[in-house]
Amino acid sequence: MRAGFLTVTLVPLGRQASRVGAIALLGRTEPDVAGMQLALALADGAAAGLALSAELRRQQTAIPQLQSALSSRIVIGQAKGILAERWQVTPDQAFDALRRQARAHQQVLADLARAVISGTADLSRLNPP
């Protein structure tokens, strides 16, 4: 009342199933039809903006995770090829040995694969199939 507002009209953001907030219309009188139509349009625009912002945040999280997974797959594939050639076994058998070694020594598989590629892995501990 101190600010001179006599009415408050709340316009929900988003569709009924996914309400994300509301716009508060403050005034001296209740909004007319044109005012409500404008408020509804603004609410739809705000809800769309919030949805786009949430999707952007999701993508900003997912993209680095996918890039890391792809990088790990490439490194693991290279190490698998090195071991398969060195031991004269199939790539699947080389991968199984690599995976067993990583589990047995609580190592990240991609880290062990990088060590195989760089030549710093202790291959004597890796048991060829």
N, C-alpha and C positions, 0 to 999 in steps of 0.2 A: 504494500500500500504506500510506503514512503516514496517509491519511485513513480507512483501514479498508475500502476497497472491494476486493473480491476478484474481481468479475466486471464485464465491460463487455458490454452487448448493444446493438447498433446497429439502430435501426428506421428504414428509409428513408422520406423524405418524398416524396410524389407517386407516381404510377404508374410502372411500369417504364420507359416511353418518355420520361418527363420527370422524372427524379429531380432534386430541388432541394436535397437535404441529407439529414440524418439526425438522429434523436433518440438520444442516448446514455443508456442506462439503467445506472447505476452501482449496485452493491449487494454484499452479502456472499454472496448466492446468486443463481442464475439465476432470472429471473422465471417464475412459474407461468403457466398458461393464462389465468387472469383478468387477470394483470398484463400479459401480452402483448396481450390483447384491448384493454385500456385504452390501452396504448402505441400500438397500431395506430390506435385512434380519435383519440388526440391527434395522431398523425402526419398523419392525414387532415385534421384540423381545421387544423393548422399549414400544410399544403400548400395548402389552400383559401385561408387567409389570405394566404399569399405570392402566390398567383395573383391574388387581388383587389387586392392592393397593386400588383402589376405592371401590372394593367389600369388602375388609377387613375392611375399615373404616365404611362401611354401617353395616356390621355384628357387629363390636365393639359397634355401637350405638344401634342396634336392640336387641342384647342379653340381656343387662341389663334391657331394657324396658320390654322384654318378661318375664324375671325372676321376675321383680316387679309385673307385671300383674298376674302371676301365684301365687305369694305369697299373693297378695290381694284377689284373688279368694278363696284361701284356708281359709284365715282368715274370709272372709265374709261368706263362707259356714259353718264354725264352729259357728259363731255368730248366723246365721240363724237357725242352729240346736238347739242351746241353747234356743233361744226364742220360737221356735216352740214347744219344749218339755215343757218349762215353761208355756206357754200360752195355750197349747193343741190346736194348730192351725196347718195348713199345712205350710211346709217350704216356699211356695210362699207367703202366707199371712205374715209370719214373715219377709221375705225379703222386702215386700212392706212397712211394718211399719218401718223397719230399713232405707230404702231408703227415705221415707217421712221425718223421723227425721233428717237425714243427710242434706237433702235439706232445711228443715225449719230452721235449725240452721247453715247453711253454713259450714258444716263439711265434711271432706273427708270420704266417706263411709267406707273405710278400717280402718281409725282411730277410727270411732265410733264402728266398729266391734271389734277392739282390746280392746276397753274399755268395751264392753259387755263381752268379754272372760275373761278379768282380773277382772271383777266385779266392775269396777270403773265408769261405765256408769250410769247416772241418769235415771233408767228405769221408774221412775214415769212420766217422760216427754214422754216416748215412749208409744204410744197408741196401746194396743193390738187390733187386728182386731175384 
